[in-house]
Structure formats: C-alpha cells, structure tokens
Amino acid sequence: MTDLAASFILKTLHRTRGQNIIVLMSGGGGNGKTWVSVAMASILADKGQKVLLFDGDLGLANIDVQLGITPYHDIGGVLTSKVPMNKAIVSYRTSGFDVITGRSDSHSLQSLDAGSIHLIKDDLMLLATHYDTLIVDLGSSSNLMTDLFSMDVGTILLFCTDEPTSLTGAYTMLKELADKGWANKVGIVINAVSSLKEGNRTYYTLVKACDEFMKTPPPLVGIIREDMCVKQALDNRLSVFNAYPDCSAVKDVQHLIKTLKKE
C-alpha cells in the first residue's frame, strides 16, 4: 500500500458523522460501479456486518434488476410521503444485506428539487447510524444529490475504466470535486481492465491529466480486473460474490475493501 493510500485511509477513519458511508460514483455510465456496490455489500454482510445498500441513481436505478427483486415500496413512495424511509427497506436474504431501491422505471425521479434531496439525505444519515456500513450507488452525473452527499460521507470511490470516454468523465468529476474542496475524500477505482498493470497505467493517465488543478492526486485504492463471471452473475440476477466467490473480480473487490478498512 502506498503512502498516499495510507494517508487517505487515515483521513477516512478519523471522520465522525457519516464515516461509515461509502459513495460510489463515476463520470459516466458503463463503469460497473453498481455490480461492485452489490459485491461490496455481499462481502461485508458475509463478514458479519449490518449493511444497507441505497440505489441513488434515481431514474436509472438498476440494483433491483441486478438482484431480481421487486420491493413493495421504493424511494418514490418516500418522496410522495406515502411511506417513511425505513419502510422502503427490503432485505436481500441471498446475501444478508438490506436494500433501498430507486426502481428502474421511476423516470420522474431524475429531476428532484433541493428539498426532496435534503429529505433523502437526512433520512439516510439517520439510517446510517443503525448500520455498520451504508453504501450509496450514485448516478453518473454531478447534480444536487452528488453535492449533498459529498459533504458528509466518509469515503467517495470514483470509478473509471481504460475507455477514453470514461477517463474524460472521471477527469471532469474530479475537477468538480476539487473545485468544491472535496478531493481529499476521493479514492480512485479502476474497473474492468485486463490486468493490474493496465489498471495502474490507466490510473497514472488519469492523475497526470489532473496535475493542473490538483497538487496531490487522489490515491488508487482498487483495481478490478475484467471477469466473465460478472456478466454471468448479472444474467442470473445474482451478486457475483454469491455466484462465483472465488473469481478474480470478487478477489479484487475483497482487496478493495481491505484497503479501505486497513488502519
């Protein structure tokens, strides 16, 4: 582990409010953060943690699709005051963690006002006190939701692949986070690469582009190799951890978790 990564971990551990919240975000779609969020929740639950996974990609939510679940209530019901946030929690018994879905057909949730987003954030902050870890899978665009959560969370994981569009999106997102003074909360995760060497090359390509606006680049906290087991698990609507616990992608996510938890 590099000194940069160690410093990042120490900053994360020393936070109080929201320190158990991990936000996954990217600069565009197709970076694989949703299946990783599910895998992280599965792995942590398997270790005995009480975990809540929140699908914050409102309007394009797909955690319910990936897991093959149809909850009776979702975040849409919370926003229309039909149910309190805790009533929107569904237990994903296959992996032993809880989920709040946005539902993939909730297109009306794409444009929320600040009041609605504050409601979601405040309720989640309260729920987070009842869990060991709250994982938030955010949408790919920087919007009010991103802004509000970035203020209080313990860790932001910015996902990127070796695709040029993904690198450009990650660069844009990093610049926005840096402009708001939140860059020190960010760790980079390089996903879907052919090898660890390729992951490191992609990371250094990204941080080199950020030299102009960041004195200290965000650390590389995880490299996840491309693995056909991920697609097979998604096709079967299962967490890859439950379907293929010994595959390379799962091992890489486990290593990511160890890096985040290491003192």
ROVEX-904239 format. One line per field, with one value per residue (C-alpha): residue in one letter; chain; z, y, x. Coordinates in steps of 0.05 Angstrom, whole numbers. Each point is the difference from the previous one (the first is absolute). Example, Ala and Ser with C-alpha at 12.3 -4.5 7.8 and 13.67 -1.06 7.14 Angstrom:
2
residuo: [A:S]
cadena: [A:A]
zz: [156:-13]
yy: [-90:69]
xx: [246:27]
This chain:
263
residuo: [M:T:D:L:A:A:S:F:I:L:K:T:L:H:R:T:R:G:Q:N:I:I:V:L:M:S:G:G:G:G:N:G:K:T:W:V:S:V:A:M:A:S:I:L:A:D:K:G:Q:K:V:L:L:F:D:G:D:L:G:L:A:N:I:D:V:Q:L:G:I:T:P:Y:H:D:I:G:G:V:L:T:S:K:V:P:M:N:K:A:I:V:S:Y:R:T:S:G:F:D:V:I:T:G:R:S:D:S:H:S:L:Q:S:L:D:A:G:S:I:H:L:I:K:D:D:L:M:L:L:A:T:H:Y:D:T:L:I:V:D:L:G:S:S:S:N:L:M:T:D:L:F:S:M:D:V:G:T:I:L:L:F:C:T:D:E:P:T:S:L:T:G:A:Y:T:M:L:K:E:L:A:D:K:G:W:A:N:K:V:G:I:V:I:N:A:V:S:S:L:K:E:G:N:R:T:Y:Y:T:L:V:K:A:C:D:E:F:M:K:T:P:P:P:L:V:G:I:I:R:E:D:M:C:V:K:Q:A:L:D:N:R:L:S:V:F:N:A:Y:P:D:C:S:A:V:K:D:V:Q:H:L:I:K:T:L:K:K:E]
cadena: [A:A:A:A:A:A:A:A:A:A:A:A:A:A:A:A:A:A:A:A:A:A:A:A:A:A:A:A:A:A:A:A:A:A:A:A:A:A:A:A:A:A:A:A:A:A:A:A:A:A:A:A:A:A:A:A:A:A:A:A:A:A:A:A:A:A:A:A:A:A:A:A:A:A:A:A:A:A:A:A:A:A:A:A:A:A:A:A:A:A:A:A:A:A:A:A:A:A:A:A:A:A:A:A:A:A:A:A:A:A:A:A:A:A:A:A:A:A:A:A:A:A:A:A:A:A:A:A:A:A:A:A:A:A:A:A:A:A:A:A:A:A:A:A:A:A:A:A:A:A:A:A:A:A:A:A:A:A:A:A:A:A:A:A:A:A:A:A:A:A:A:A:A:A:A:A:A:A:A:A:A:A:A:A:A:A:A:A:A:A:A:A:A:A:A:A:A:A:A:A:A:A:A:A:A:A:A:A:A:A:A:A:A:A:A:A:A:A:A:A:A:A:A:A:A:A:A:A:A:A:A:A:A:A:A:A:A:A:A:A:A:A:A:A:A:A:A:A:A:A:A:A:A:A:A:A:A:A:A:A:A:A:A]
zz: [0:-19:49:-39:10:73:11:-35:46:63:-22:-12:68:38:-25:46:-30:-61:6:-13:-66:-65:-63:-68:-59:-71:-54:-47:-8:-14:53:39:67:12:-1:42:51:4:7:55:38:-7:23:61:19:-5:50:49:-13:-2:-69:-36:-75:-28:-75:-10:-76:2:-65:-29:61:-13:65:3:-70:15:62:-29:54:-3:66:23:15:-31:5:-42:56:49:-43:-9:76:-6:44:46:-24:47:-31:-68:25:-28:24:-54:36:-52:24:68:-12:-5:-62:-16:-75:-46:-49:-72:-24:45:-56:37:53:-48:16:75:35:56:54:-24:-3:70:24:-30:29:70:3:-24:49:56:-28:-5:76:3:-48:-1:-72:-47:-74:-47:-75:-31:-71:-50:-4:51:26:65:26:-12:31:64:13:-13:60:53:-25:25:-67:-73:-50:-71:-52:-66:-56:-53:-52:-22:15:70:12:-24:44:61:-14:-3:64:37:-22:27:66:5:-13:58:46:5:-37:64:10:-68:-16:-71:-21:-69:-24:-57:-21:-28:53:62:-44:-46:61:25:-69:-3:69:-17:-65:40:55:-50:-33:68:15:-22:54:55:40:31:-44:30:17:-38:49:-46:-67:-23:-58:-54:14:-39:66:11:-63:17:70:-28:-51:58:42:56:37:-31:71:10:-69:-9:67:-24:-66:-12:1:70:24:-26:35:64:-7:-10:65:38:-25:24:68:13:55]
yy: [0:69:57:38:-55:-7:75:-5:-57:37:61:-46:-34:65:27:-3:17:-43:-36:-67:24:-20:35:-30:47:8:51:-39:-65:-68:1:-60:34:-30:-72:19:33:-64:-42:46:-6:-76:-6:45:-35:-67:27:14:73:31:33:45:11:61:8:74:-3:27:-7:-51:-45:-72:-34:-30:-28:-27:-36:-23:33:38:38:21:70:40:70:27:-16:37:62:1:-8:-67:-36:19:-17:-60:-32:1:-47:-71:-57:-35:-66:-34:43:24:75:53:40:64:2:57:-47:0:27:62:50:56:-2:24:74:10:67:16:-12:-71:-15:28:-46:-60:20:15:-66:-40:35:-22:-71:-4:3:-68:-34:-18:24:39:-7:52:-14:69:19:18:75:52:30:22:-72:-4:68:-15:-69:22:46:-53:-68:-36:-25:15:-53:28:-55:2:-49:4:26:72:23:-29:35:66:-8:-17:60:46:-29:7:73:14:-34:36:67:-13:-20:-74:-32:-26:-46:-34:-67:-25:-69:-24:-51:-52:0:-59:0:35:31:29:26:37:29:25:31:38:24:30:33:28:37:27:32:68:6:-49:4:-68:-51:-46:-69:-63:-44:-56:-34:-49:-46:-16:-67:-38:-24:69:-3:-71:22:60:-44:-44:61:-18:34:-24:-15:-50:-30:-3:14:-21:39:54:57:-20:-6:70:29:-35:32:68:-10:-19:62:44:-34:-6:44]
xx: [0:27:10:-53:-51:19:-11:-67:-22:21:-41:-59:6:4:-66:-60:-68:-11:66:-34:-29:34:-23:15:-2:27:4:-46:-38:30:54:-26:-9:-69:21:60:-45:-41:63:26:-65:1:71:-9:-65:36:51:-56:-12:-69:-2:-49:7:-35:-12:12:-1:-70:-38:49:3:17:20:-69:10:69:-25:-66:-42:-66:-8:-69:25:57:30:-57:-49:44:2:-76:-7:-35:50:58:71:6:-62:35:54:-2:43:41:3:45:58:-26:-1:-55:-18:-37:-15:-15:-35:21:-67:0:17:-35:54:54:-12:-9:-3:48:-52:-13:74:11:-56:35:67:-25:-39:60:46:-47:-5:76:4:-35:49:73:6:-45:18:-29:2:-7:-18:54:-15:21:-65:-32:2:75:11:-38:28:72:-4:-9:22:61:25:-12:21:6:-5:36:18:54:-50:14:-71:5:67:-29:-61:43:44:-61:-28:67:5:-69:15:67:-33:-48:57:-20:58:32:-60:9:33:7:-25:21:-50:-6:73:39:54:26:54:-53:-37:61:13:-72:5:64:-31:-57:42:49:-58:-20:68:-24:-53:21:65:-11:-36:-52:29:-12:-39:-22:10:-54:16:-49:-34:-53:-28:-28:-43:-23:-21:-37:-35:-24:-18:48:56:65:24:-55:5:75:34:69:3:52:-50:-24:71:14:-61:21:68:-33:-39:63:34:-57:-3:74:28]
